[in-house]
Amino acid sequence: MVKAPDGNKLAILHALKCGEFVSGQALGEQLGISRAAVSKHIKSLQQMGIDIFKVTGKGYRLNNSLPLLEEAEIRQSWAQLSDTPCQIEVHSIIDSTNSELMRRIQAHQSIPKGQVLVAEMQQAGRGRRGRQWQSPFGANLYYSCYWQLDEGMQAAMGLSIAVGLAVHDALKALFDLDVQLKWPNDVYLNEQKLAGILVELDGQVEGPCHLVIGIGLNVAMPESAAGQIDQAWTDLSQHVNAVNKNQLVAVLTLCLQKRLEVYQRHGLSVMTEQWNALNVHRQQAVTLTTGQKQWRGICEGIDLQGGLVLRQDGELKTYYGGEISVRKEVS
């Protein structure tokens, strides 16, 4: 089991955050430890997926500047955006932010609506359909939010559409990026995956429904983890100069709360048109796959319930379900 970097490991990370070379001797003197101990700590950090490299005569350097999470800085950013209490909790290493919130729900703990968990690293990060979500330390954003709907599970059917738009809102506001959205729950930039969404439910068909909304957003993916990804991907570091992850957490939380409140009042009626304009597969030939079944058609967008509409042989047909995957047809 990987332990969170603390003590000297954490001090080394902070010393390397400047993005410049720092010699092993300087690190050792700063921390009061030997160069051999510094080297051992560096190897341990590399095993966590942190991209640190060494050049003889220069020392150690981070391949990308590591935008570490700081709870105090998140609270400061939140205070500039909202006068509501900050309900954002930072973890260093966790199995999965979604799993932790779900455990609290199932243990009947009192969780404030809008509670957010973020982590530097996940040991068991999950994507859709049981896939592993690459979660190296400090590189990306691993984010989960608790929400509740009183209208039952059926009311949550199109929720991932609203969440995708919230990610769009945050990235547009902070970086002026124009992302695209892929049904039902991916965020793309230049036709490469930038973020994924995983919404999990616990509750009654017609009673109160507890929701855990997970967002994995690539910020500065190290090469050591990139090799494990089986599709075209990108991260924020390839498109913007610097990412303040603490500010990103605060802005994303505000955008998500706004979208969820609108969704709770109006459903998708006021979001469908915007989502369709951002649809990465707009008017393209696509293949839908679930289990052994496949359907082909032209992607027309989503309906008011969040279902995907395909034009097939001149007819419009709508498909629902979180276990369907969509792929662009390759001509």
Phi, psi and omega per residue, in radians:
M1 nan 2.199 -3.132
V2 -1.293 2.320 3.093
K3 -1.638 2.655 3.085
A4 -1.144 2.469 3.096
P5 -1.180 2.158 3.099
D6 -2.365 -3.123 3.071
G7 0.892 -2.154 -3.071
N8 -1.167 -0.613 3.119
K9 -1.076 -0.804 -3.131
L10 -1.144 -0.669 3.117
A11 -1.112 -0.680 3.096
I12 -1.108 -0.770 3.117
L13 -1.025 -0.779 3.141
H14 -1.149 -0.607 3.111
A15 -1.183 -0.536 -3.116
L16 -1.555 -0.134 -3.089
K17 -1.042 -0.401 -3.112
C18 -1.155 -0.304 3.123
G19 1.454 0.035 3.113
E20 -1.754 2.881 3.053
F21 -1.224 2.392 3.046
V22 -2.263 2.227 -3.078
S23 -1.263 2.663 3.074
G24 -1.058 -0.607 3.130
Q25 -1.146 -0.756 3.140
A26 -1.124 -0.707 3.108
L27 -1.114 -0.751 3.138
G28 -1.084 -0.763 3.136
E29 -1.134 -0.697 -3.128
Q30 -1.105 -0.627 -3.048
L31 -1.753 -0.158 -3.116
G32 1.258 0.601 3.109
I33 -2.280 2.941 -3.110
S34 -1.345 2.848 3.075
R35 -1.117 -0.586 3.108
A36 -1.119 -0.679 3.105
A37 -1.174 -0.676 3.068
V38 -1.030 -0.831 -3.126
S39 -1.035 -0.692 3.135
K40 -1.135 -0.736 3.107
H41 -1.131 -0.706 3.130
I42 -1.056 -0.791 3.139
K43 -1.072 -0.696 3.122
S44 -1.106 -0.720 3.116
L45 -1.159 -0.667 3.120
Q46 -1.120 -0.610 3.125
Q47 -1.165 -0.331 3.094
M48 -1.500 0.037 3.128
G49 1.625 0.142 3.120
I50 -1.442 2.216 -3.000
D51 -1.475 1.491 3.104
I52 -1.939 2.306 3.071
F53 -2.189 2.797 -3.038
K54 -2.110 2.399 3.028
V55 -2.166 2.146 -3.109
T56 -1.004 2.290 3.136
G57 1.559 -0.261 3.128
K58 -1.975 -0.695 -3.136
G59 1.981 -2.550 -3.044
Y60 -1.906 2.622 3.090
R61 -2.636 2.553 3.000
L62 -1.350 2.390 3.106
N63 -1.129 -0.676 3.018
N64 -2.180 2.550 3.038
S65 -1.101 2.377 -3.011
L66 -1.645 1.895 -3.117
P67 -1.427 1.527 -3.052
L68 -1.325 2.630 3.115
L69 -1.409 2.382 3.083
E70 -2.307 2.005 -3.051
E71 -1.040 -0.677 -3.134
A72 -1.117 -0.669 -3.135
E73 -1.247 -0.623 3.070
I74 -1.084 -0.786 3.141
R75 -1.091 -0.666 3.110
Q76 -1.136 -0.763 3.103
S77 -1.105 -0.719 -3.134
W78 -1.099 -0.724 -3.112
A79 -1.079 -0.468 3.112
Q80 -1.381 -0.273 -3.072
L81 -1.814 -0.548 -2.978
S82 -2.609 2.608 3.064
D83 -1.733 0.203 3.060
T84 -1.515 2.776 -3.139
P85 -1.047 2.520 3.085
C86 -1.453 2.053 -3.099
Q87 -2.009 0.933 -3.092
I88 -2.076 2.127 -3.046
E89 -1.984 2.268 -3.085
V90 -1.830 2.281 3.030
H91 -2.050 2.575 3.089
S92 -1.374 -1.072 3.094
I93 -2.274 2.405 -3.102
I94 -2.580 2.791 3.080
D95 -1.168 -0.884 3.122
S96 -2.867 2.301 3.124
T97 -1.096 -0.655 3.073
N98 -1.097 -0.788 -3.099
S99 -1.096 -0.686 -3.128
E100 -1.113 -0.787 3.108
L101 -1.129 -0.688 -3.139
M102 -1.138 -0.640 3.085
R103 -1.081 -0.717 -3.140
R104 -1.132 -0.692 3.103
I105 -1.078 -0.845 -3.058
Q106 -1.247 -0.345 3.053
A107 -1.552 0.097 3.120
H108 1.029 0.595 3.052
Q109 -1.309 2.649 3.085
S110 -1.397 2.014 -3.116
I111 -2.064 2.162 3.102
P112 -1.148 2.422 3.092
K113 -1.056 2.244 -3.089
G114 1.659 0.039 3.103
Q115 -1.049 2.307 -3.118
V116 -2.075 2.397 2.979
L117 -2.043 2.281 3.010
V118 -2.204 2.670 -3.104
A119 -2.443 2.678 3.048
E120 -1.359 -0.513 -3.085
M121 -2.666 2.487 3.020
Q122 -2.029 2.356 3.100
Q123 -1.584 -0.287 3.139
A124 -2.467 0.866 3.118
G125 -1.108 2.443 -3.046
R126 -2.168 2.430 2.969
G127 -1.821 -2.882 3.080
R128 -1.201 2.704 3.017
R129 1.002 0.590 3.046
G130 1.311 0.171 -3.125
R131 -1.287 2.650 3.065
Q132 -1.349 2.451 3.061
W133 -1.872 2.066 -3.103
Q134 -1.082 2.141 -2.978
S135 -2.360 0.988 -3.138
P136 -1.157 2.714 -3.026
F137 -1.060 2.266 2.960
G138 1.235 -0.128 -2.969
A139 -1.415 -0.690 -2.985
N140 -2.246 -3.020 3.109
L141 -1.925 2.131 3.093
Y142 -2.000 1.980 -2.818
Y143 -2.417 2.328 3.044
S144 -2.401 2.523 -3.120
C145 -2.282 2.402 3.069
Y146 -1.634 2.380 3.081
W147 -2.504 2.833 3.134
Q148 -2.365 2.393 3.029
L149 -2.086 2.272 -3.110
D150 -1.465 -0.182 -3.015
E151 -1.574 0.084 3.084
G152 1.652 3.043 -3.053
M153 -1.065 -0.596 -3.107
Q154 -1.039 -0.562 -3.109
A155 -1.204 -0.298 -3.095
A156 -1.598 0.088 -2.970
M157 -1.014 -0.684 -3.089
G158 -1.829 0.321 -2.990
L159 -1.090 -0.660 -3.098
S160 -1.092 -0.416 3.073
I161 -1.133 -0.802 3.130
A162 -1.130 -0.664 -3.126
V163 -1.163 -0.745 3.088
G164 -1.016 -0.711 3.110
L165 -1.172 -0.573 3.093
A166 -1.147 -0.712 3.076
V167 -1.091 -0.757 3.072
H168 -0.988 -0.831 -3.094
D169 -1.029 -0.782 -3.087
A170 -1.149 -0.769 -3.093
L171 -1.260 -0.524 3.066
K172 -1.219 -0.767 -3.101
A173 -1.161 -0.719 -3.049
L174 -1.467 -0.707 -2.966
F175 -2.170 0.010 -3.073
D176 0.961 0.641 3.102
L177 -1.574 2.431 3.076
D178 -1.821 1.655 -3.135
V179 -1.540 2.856 3.031
Q180 -1.966 2.800 -3.118
L181 -2.063 2.400 3.139
K182 -2.022 2.248 -3.124
W183 -1.170 2.435 -0.039
P184 -1.643 -0.207 -2.946
N185 -2.746 0.729 3.061
D186 -2.136 2.671 3.088
V187 -2.049 2.246 -3.062
Y188 -2.082 2.664 3.016
L189 -2.404 2.115 -3.065
N190 0.953 0.738 3.110
E191 1.086 0.392 3.041
Q192 -2.133 2.517 -3.058
K193 -1.254 2.214 3.124
L194 -1.873 -0.598 -3.083
A195 -2.647 2.723 3.058
G196 -2.270 2.682 -3.094
I197 -2.166 2.372 3.079
L198 -2.305 1.920 3.128
V199 -1.789 2.172 3.131
E200 -2.087 2.521 -3.016
L201 -2.083 2.593 3.001
D202 -2.548 2.115 3.141
G203 2.764 -2.769 -3.058
Q204 -1.782 2.746 3.095
V205 -1.081 -0.693 -3.098
E206 -2.079 -0.098 -3.128
G207 -1.712 -2.846 3.127
P208 -1.049 2.441 -3.117
C209 -2.136 2.167 3.098
H210 -1.586 2.359 -3.099
L211 -2.120 2.397 2.952
V212 -2.055 2.069 -3.068
I213 -1.865 1.896 -3.133
G214 -1.742 2.386 3.085
I215 -2.286 2.143 3.011
G216 -1.916 2.065 -3.052
L217 -2.125 2.118 3.141
N218 -1.257 2.124 -3.139
V219 -1.876 -0.998 3.136
A220 -2.566 1.327 -3.030
M221 -1.202 2.129 3.105
P222 -1.275 2.682 -3.109
E223 -1.062 -0.554 -3.114
S224 -1.076 -0.544 3.126
A225 -1.611 -0.483 -3.070
A226 -1.049 -0.565 -3.110
G227 -1.169 -0.285 -3.128
Q228 -1.556 -0.083 -3.065
I229 -1.618 2.269 -2.994
D230 -1.767 0.407 3.088
Q231 -2.607 2.922 3.126
A232 -1.121 2.264 -3.072
W233 -2.431 2.884 3.031
T234 -2.568 2.988 3.054
D235 -2.439 2.932 -3.068
L236 -1.093 -0.573 -3.078
S237 -1.094 -0.350 3.118
Q238 -1.453 -0.131 -3.020
H239 -2.227 -0.327 -3.138
V240 -2.310 2.699 -3.046
N241 -1.233 -0.800 -3.090
A242 -2.538 2.487 3.128
V243 -2.088 2.090 2.981
N244 -1.602 1.776 -3.021
K245 -1.136 -0.512 3.139
N246 -1.190 -0.749 3.072
Q247 -1.138 -0.692 3.126
L248 -1.045 -0.760 3.124
V249 -1.056 -0.782 -3.108
A250 -1.142 -0.817 -3.109
V251 -1.172 -0.739 3.112
L252 -1.062 -0.721 3.139
T253 -1.094 -0.757 3.121
L254 -1.116 -0.810 -3.139
C255 -1.096 -0.686 3.140
L256 -1.157 -0.783 3.127
Q257 -1.057 -0.728 3.138
K258 -1.091 -0.796 -3.129
R259 -1.157 -0.692 -3.129
L260 -1.170 -0.641 3.109
E261 -1.164 -0.711 3.081
V262 -1.133 -0.750 3.126
Y263 -1.047 -0.703 -3.119
Q264 -1.147 -0.593 -3.123
R265 -1.469 -0.693 -2.953
H266 -2.153 -0.010 -3.029
G267 1.150 -2.532 -3.109
L268 -1.661 0.094 -3.003
S269 -1.016 -0.567 -3.114
V270 -1.737 0.114 -3.106
M271 -2.065 -0.315 -3.023
T272 -1.021 -0.809 -3.085
E273 -1.094 -0.747 -3.141
Q274 -1.166 -0.741 3.120
W275 -1.051 -0.773 -3.130
N276 -1.075 -0.580 3.105
A277 -1.205 -0.443 -3.119
L278 -1.714 0.002 -3.070
N279 -1.053 2.034 -3.094
V280 -1.133 -0.399 -3.132
H281 -1.841 0.380 -3.066
R282 -0.969 2.109 3.110
Q283 1.024 0.456 3.097
Q284 -1.852 2.708 3.035
A285 -1.316 2.238 -3.103
V286 -2.327 2.841 3.023
T287 -2.068 2.237 3.034
L288 -1.733 2.349 -3.126
T289 -2.267 2.322 2.968
T290 -2.528 2.081 -3.073
G291 1.038 -2.168 -3.135
Q292 -1.638 -0.071 -3.056
K293 -1.634 2.547 3.066
Q294 -2.388 2.539 3.045
W295 -2.304 2.491 3.108
R296 -2.120 2.579 3.109
G297 3.111 -3.108 3.084
I298 -1.640 2.246 -3.075
C299 -1.337 2.001 -3.130
E300 -1.688 -0.157 -3.135
G301 2.011 -2.692 -3.108
I302 -2.016 2.791 3.044
D303 -1.707 -3.034 -3.059
L304 -1.225 -0.214 3.079
Q305 -1.739 -0.009 3.126
G306 1.583 0.111 3.082
G307 -1.335 2.666 -3.141
L308 -1.552 2.240 -3.089
V309 -1.766 2.143 3.075
L310 -2.002 2.467 3.000
R311 -1.626 2.025 -3.103
Q312 -2.219 2.044 -3.130
D313 0.905 0.744 3.078
G314 1.444 -0.090 3.123
E315 -1.905 2.637 3.074
L316 -1.687 2.210 3.102
K317 -2.221 2.475 -3.067
T318 -1.959 2.402 -3.121
Y319 -2.131 2.437 3.134
Y320 -2.172 2.871 2.999
G321 2.087 2.336 -3.107
G322 -1.327 -0.191 -3.086
E323 -1.698 0.197 3.097
I324 -1.616 2.342 3.052
S325 -1.913 2.567 -3.073
V326 -2.094 2.310 3.100
R327 -2.303 2.449 3.052
K328 -1.207 2.379 3.087
E329 -1.221 2.327 3.106
V330 -1.674 2.101 -3.087
S331 -1.484 nan nan
